[in-house]
Amino acid sequence: MPKTKISEYSTTNSANTDIESINIDEGCAPSGINNAIRELMVHLKEFQTGASGDAFTFAGGVLISGATNTISGNVLMSGTNTITGAVTASGNINSSGTNTFSGSQIISGGITSSGTNSFSGTNTFNSGSLKLAGSTSGTSTLNPQAVAGTTTYTLPNATSTLGFLNIPAVGTKTTSYTLATGDVGKYVQVGSSGSITIPDATFAEGDVISIFNNTSGTITITCSITTAYIAGTDSDKATMTLASRGLATIVFISSTVCVVQGNVS
């Protein structure tokens, strides 16, 4: 098969016998060498401009410090990379290394990253998505809005976890249920024969969970946590009673102290 771009070249010398069907094998005609060199120069230029569609694979560290850098193909980065100039990337960026982008970036493709990335410039992600791979097999994907307009999100000046725009449901519990860290920021619905236990030394300061009693009778909330207050009182409660169709919100002051606000007694 004729070799029409750099990605089709081989790392085995003897396998590189032509460029664009021009014979460069052992014993080839000298008259073809000049044409082969010209075609090689075309391949290099197409690789530089991205016209060939070849992906850029960086296995070591990369330093890109030009004033403006345009990348039309896909970029694969696995080393430690520092990019200080402005970058316009229309392909996808796949990174497993540590990358520092200190210029202004315009990225039209998707970014897949399992490494550590620092963006200190003004960055624009056009129509693509930003996908972050966690320490497990799961991923988080940030997608742009699908309609025209500008939306601004300002993050707080503190370490925090992004929450929900609604209150997700944990599900309906019809037996004794012990609250878990996966319930934080959500509400637990209690059905017939259900009850709730608040465990000790499980949650962190600022964690919040809501409980809804969706039955015609009261339910019991067992407070195994060291100290549990009903909001507005100064008495530690071992158990609380949540009224029929009542709603209670548990706010954790620490891993061993909580306050319950709502239809409880």
N, C-alpha and C positions, 0 to 999 in steps of 0.2 A: 504494500500500500504506500503510495507516495506520501512523504512527510511534508505537510502543508503548514505546520506551526510548531513552535518550540515544544509544546507538551507531547508531541508525537516523536520527539527525538529520544534516543535510547542512551542509557548509561553504559551500555556495552558497545565498545568502539566498532566492532565488526558488524553490528546491526545497523549502523548508520551508513547506508549505501546510496542514498539519493537525497536531493533537496528539490521539492516540486517536480519529481520525476527526472531530474537531471542526474545522470549517473556519476557518483563520486566513489564507486567501489574500486578495489585494487585493479590496476591496469586500465582505468578509465581514460578516455581521450583528454589530453591537456586542454583542448579547445573548449571543454565544458566547464573548466574550473572557474573562469571569470564569471560565467552566468550563475554558477552555484554560489559564489561569494555574493553576487548581487541579490540573489534570492534570500540568502542568509541575512543580509542587511534589512531586507523587507520584513522578514520574520521578527528580527529584533525590534524594528520600529513598531510593528503591529503589537508586539508584546508590551512595549512601552506605553502606547496609546490605549491599549485595551481592545483594539479592533479584533484581535484573534479570539477573544473570549476566554483565554487561559486564566486560570486562577493563580493568584500570587501565594506561594507557600513559604512562610518564614519559620524555620525551625530554631533559629538562634535569636539573639536580641536584635532589634531594629531601631535605628535612630533616624527619624525623618524630620528635618529641620528647615526645609524649604519654606519660602513665604506662602506659596500656594501649591497644594498637592492634589491632583485629580486622579482618582482610581475608578476605572470603568468596569473592571472585571471583579471577580470575587476575591476576597482576602482571607487567608488562613494564617493565624498568628498563634504560635505556641510558646514563644520565649518571653523574655522581658523586653517590652517595647516602649519607646518614648517618642511621641509625635508632637513637636512643638509648633509646626506650621499649621496653616488652615488646610483642611482636607475636605474635598468633595468626593464622596464615594457613591457610585450608582449601583454597585454590586452588593453582595452580601458580605458581612464580616463575621467570621467564625473564630473565636478566640478562646484558648485555654490557658493563656499565660497571664502575666501581669502587665497592664497597659496604662500609660499615662498620656492623655490627650489634653494638651494645654492651649491649643489653638481653637478657632471656631470651626465646628464640623457641620457639614451638611451631608446627611446619610440617607439615601433614598432606598436602599435595600434593607434587609433585616439584619439584626445583630444577634448572634448566638454566642453567649459567653459563659464559660465555667470557671474563668479566672477572676482576678481582681482588677477592676477598671476604675480609673479616676478621670473625670471630665471636669476641667476647670475653665474651659472657654464657654462660648455660647453655642449650643448644639441644637441642630434641627434634624429631626427624623421624619422624612417625607414618605408617607404612604406605607412605609415598612413597619415592622414591629420590633420591639426590644425584648428579647427573650433571655431570661436569666436562669441558669441551671443551678439548682441547690446542691447540697451535699448528698442528697439521695437522688433517686431517679426522677423526681418531680421537677417541673419547670414553672416559672412565672413569666407570663407574657404581657407586656404593656402595648395596647393597640391605640392608634390615633382615633379621634372622633371621625365618624363617617359623613358628617355634614359640614358645610362651610361655616367658618367662624373661628374665633380664638378663645381658648379656655386656659385660664391661668390657675395653677395649683401652687400655693405657698406652703412649704413644709415648716413645722415648728422648730424652734431653736433648742431642740432637746431630743434625746434618744427616745424613740417611740415606735410602736407597731401600727401600720396602717389598719384602720378599722373598716366597718361596713357602712354603706349608705342606708341600709335598713337594719332590722333585727332578725338575723337568720334563726330558723327554728332548729333545735336539737332533735326534736321528735317527741312523741307522746309516751310517757312512762306509766305503765300500769302495775308495776311492782316497786319494791324499794329501790331507789336510785341514788347513788353517791355521785355528787358533782365532780367533774374532771376538768383539767386545764383546757381541753378542747371545747368546753362550753362557754369560755370567756367571750363576752361581747354578744352572746346569743340568749335566747329564751328557751326554757324547758317547760313543756306542757305536761301536766299531770292528769292522767285519766283515772278511771275507776280502779280502786285498790292500790293506787300509787302513793308513794311518799318520797321525801327528799332528805338526804343526809349531807351536811356541810362538813367535809373532812378537815383535819388539822394539818398544818405545815404542807399545804399543797399549792396555794395561790400566792400571788405577789401583790404588793401594794398597788392600788389602782385598778385591779381586776374587777369586773362587774358582770353579774349574771342575773337574769330575771326569771321568775317562776310564775306560771299561770296555772291556777287550779280550775280545770275545766270539768268540774263535777258539781253535783247538787249538794254535797256535804263538805265538811272541812277536811283538811289533810294536815299531817304532822310533818314539821321540819325539825329533824334531829340535828342539834348543834354539837358535833364532835370536836369542832374547832375549839381552841382553848378559851376564847372569849367571844361571845356573840351578844350584841346589843340590838334592841329594837330602837330605831331612831327616835330621839327625844326622851329616852330613859337612861338610867344609870345602873341598870340591873343586868348582870350576866345571865343569859338564858341557856338552859340545857336543851329545851325544846320550844318550839313556837307552833302556833296554829294558824294556818292560812285559810281565810274564809272562802265559802263557796263562790266560784267565779272571781276569786280574788287574785290580785297581782302583787307580787313582792319583788323588790330589787335588792340584791345583796352586793354591797360595796366592801371590798377587802382593804382594810387599813394596813395590814401586814399579813404574813403567812399564818399568824395565830389569832388575829383579831378581825372581826367583820361587823358591819352595821346593816340591819335589814329595814328597809322602808316599804310601807304598803299596808295591805289589809291583813296584818298579822297581830297576834296577841300572845 
